[in-house]
Amino acid sequence: MIKKLLQVPSIQWENKFATLAQRVTDQRLRDFYSAGLPSATTPLKEIEFVALDFETTGLNPDKDGILSIGLVPFNSARIRLNQAAHWTISPKQNWKKSLS
């Protein structure tokens, strides 16, 4: 188990993002995937992150749903609480309508 955790990831993320950018139909996702990824040599202090939190009714995606989503942007120097966001949603609601 530990050996597997220490292995280099086999996913080529740059290729995966390029493929997904071509496949997705939603322009917002296309823009996200097309933006690319930071270089593997980019220092962490130069990268912006976002912490995501999903509250659900359970762990089974076939019968449980998402109740709320929260996010907080941060980097190695600052947590940007003034840019945090939170949405309360109905489980199993039509995501296509809520995201447009």
C-alpha positions in Angstrom: 0.0 0.0 0.0 2.7 2.5 1.0 4.7 1.6 -2.2 1.7 2.5 -4.3 1.3 5.8 -2.6 4.9 6.7 -3.2 4.8 6.0 -7.0 4.9 8.7 -9.6 1.4 9.4 -10.8 0.7 7.7 -14.2 -1.7 10.3 -15.4 -0.2 12.8 -17.8 -2.2 15.8 -16.7 -1.3 18.2 -19.5 -2.5 15.6 -22.1 -5.6 14.9 -20.1 -6.5 18.6 -19.8 -5.9 19.1 -23.6 -8.2 16.1 -24.4 -10.9 17.3 -22.0 -10.7 20.8 -23.5 -11.6 19.3 -26.9 -14.3 17.0 -25.6 -16.4 19.2 -23.3 -19.4 21.2 -24.7 -19.7 23.7 -21.8 -17.6 26.8 -22.7 -16.8 27.4 -19.0 -15.2 23.9 -18.7 -13.5 24.4 -22.0 -11.9 27.6 -20.8 -10.9 25.9 -17.5 -9.2 23.0 -19.3 -7.6 25.2 -21.9 -6.0 27.5 -19.3 -3.5 24.6 -18.6 -1.6 23.8 -15.5 1.4 25.3 -13.7 4.7 23.9 -14.6 5.9 21.1 -12.2 8.8 23.4 -11.3 6.6 26.3 -10.3 7.2 27.1 -6.6 4.1 26.6 -4.4 4.3 30.2 -3.2 3.4 31.3 -6.8 0.3 29.1 -7.1 -3.2 30.1 -6.1 -5.4 27.4 -4.7 -9.0 26.9 -3.7 -10.3 24.7 -0.9 -13.6 23.1 -1.7 -16.1 21.6 0.7 -19.1 19.5 -0.2 -21.8 18.5 2.3 -23.8 15.5 1.2 -26.8 13.5 2.5 -24.5 10.4 2.4 -21.7 8.7 0.6 -23.6 6.8 -2.1 -23.8 8.9 -5.3 -26.7 6.7 -6.6 -29.0 7.7 -3.8 -27.5 10.6 -1.9 -27.2 14.2 -3.0 -25.2 17.4 -2.4 -26.6 19.8 0.2 -24.1 22.6 0.1 -20.9 23.6 -1.6 -18.3 26.0 -0.1 -15.0 27.4 -1.4 -12.2 29.5 0.0 -9.3 30.7 -2.2 -5.8 30.7 -0.7 -2.1 30.7 -1.4 0.9 30.0 0.8 0.8 33.4 2.4 -2.9 34.2 2.8 -6.4 32.6 3.2 -8.8 34.9 1.3 -11.9 34.7 3.5 -13.4 37.8 1.9 -13.5 35.9 -1.4 -15.1 32.8 0.2 -18.4 31.6 -1.3 -21.1 29.1 -0.1 -24.2 27.7 -1.9 -27.0 25.7 -0.3 -28.7 23.5 -2.9 -31.4 20.8 -3.1 -30.2 17.3 -3.4 -30.6 15.8 -6.9 -31.6 19.2 -8.3 -31.0 19.8 -12.0 -27.4 21.0 -12.2 -27.6 22.0 -15.8 -30.3 24.7 -14.9 -28.5 25.9 -11.7 -25.2 26.5 -13.5 -26.5 28.4 -16.4 
